[in-house]
Amino acid sequence: MFHSVNDVTASLLKQEYLPSNEISTVVYLAERMGKPVLAEGPAGVGKTELAKVWARASGRELIRLQCYEGLDESKALYEWEYAKQMLYTQLLRDKLSEVMAGAATLAEAADRIAAEESVFFSRRFLLPRPLLRALLSEKPALLLIDEIDRADAEFEAFLLEVLSDFQVSVPELGTLRARHQPMVVLTSNNTRELSEALKRRALYLYVDYPSLDSEIKIVRMRAPDLSADIARQIVEVVQRLRELELKKSPSVAETVDWAKALIAINARHLDEKTLNDTLSVVLKHEADLQRARRALQGPRREATR
């Protein structure tokens, strides 16, 4: 448990994550209030990374559910292993005969079998998926429900029930309640509008691309061998690229990758050749590369003149 907002900031910084004051405040309140966090924002701004470092900083097990179109309860909650159950029944056939031996009526035989139901309807046949794993975890867990906006509205409605009571009903076993209420982080890239009901149950957090100074600090934190001048140059370029109409804007992680790539080739400065040779580290579509090179060449030529 974090003791203050400043404690959250310090703990996340130890995990090499630079949080804003808003991020630290929302994490602290989520811990205090036991509420899920809904983190929305563009792809690649560190929403998933926040869940990972939060889990490490708080000593929780990270359990991740990656959402996608067509995700349903059975894939997210649990699967009942009927084949394994049937195999147990066949292997214990002789033992069942002994149990029923001497039964005077069918009713008495049925009662004897019913007394042994716990053998055939137990958790040994339950294959937990991420949601149930988070509920039944022996130690406190952090459940990351990644890209909830990719899942269908029907699955979102089902998720509301789980997050309301932190319990699920399994027909073969009854109601299973959380041993430790997990912290929950839901991320969304805004590909569709989420329901008001989901937003009411969660603390809302909008995560945007970092400011110039913040992104420079992130790069220097993750790639300390890079000079301060080059770090500033590449962040300035990346932030200019995000203003263009690209198929995919560069993420913060790709900025860090670019920094590490420049270290690997021992780049002393970001000249035009180095930029052209390494720009594909942050841009992953040929059309984006061409558009970026056209946009970046103009100011460079003017500067040269």
Secondary structure as UniProt FT lines:
FT   HELIX           5..14
FT   TURN            15..16
FT   HELIX           21..33
FT   STRAND          37..40
FT   TURN            43..44
FT   HELIX           47..58
FT   STRAND          61..66
FT   TURN            69..70
FT   HELIX           73..76
FT   STRAND          78..80
FT   HELIX           82..91
FT   HELIX           93..100
FT   TURN            101..102
FT   HELIX           106..114
FT   TURN            115..116
FT   HELIX           117..120
FT   HELIX           123..125
FT   STRAND          126..128
FT   HELIX           130..136
FT   STRAND          141..146
FT   HELIX           148..150
FT   HELIX           153..165
FT   STRAND          167..170
FT   TURN            171..173
FT   STRAND          174..177
FT   STRAND          183..188
FT   HELIX           196..201
FT   STRAND          203..206
FT   HELIX           212..222
FT   TURN            224..225
FT   HELIX           228..241
FT   TURN            242..243
FT   HELIX           252..264
FT   TURN            265..266
FT   HELIX           272..278
FT   HELIX           279..281
FT   HELIX           286..304
//
